[in-house]
Amino acid sequence: VHRLDRDTSGVPLFALDAASHRALSMAFEAGRVEKRYLALVRGEVREPLDLSTHLAPARRGRMRPVRPGEEGKPARTLVRPLERFGGRATLVEAQPLTGRTHQIRVQLLAAGYPLLVDHQYGHKAPIREIDIGGAGDAPVLARTPLHAAHVRLAQLPGIEDAEIESPLPQDMRRTIELLRAMNV
């Protein structure tokens, strides 16, 4: 019911029967499920952002903001900076209020804050330790640093209230450690 892009880590959500699947699918479609993601982006996000754009399909399974005269589908994401790393990067929390394909990635890119690594929408090369203050040449982050950290189900008909959290994966934790060490 809650699917993740190939390189995105975090909480997936599976229904065990048809009735639950239908109820959860409808709740996701209606925006009644709270989702929060953590992402590492380039640049310094200084204040919360309310990203509202319409998105349209692009080539090769990608999405893009609509051009003048196009309709597209509305997409809205609330973004809050959690930790800044000397202008180089920011750890942000992103709360999508709609559920469009690649919504967070496309909206952050359009706002000038692309993910540190993104094979479809930006910087394709892995981040190496030496790139962010470490000593080694080993890749520390080779995938999209987007993590579905929290899903909250509350007051949904036929569904038990639940809050599901997923700890930050090792590659993102290590990247944050190195970024913090650069700022000291």
Disulfide bonds with the S-S distance in Angstrom:
none
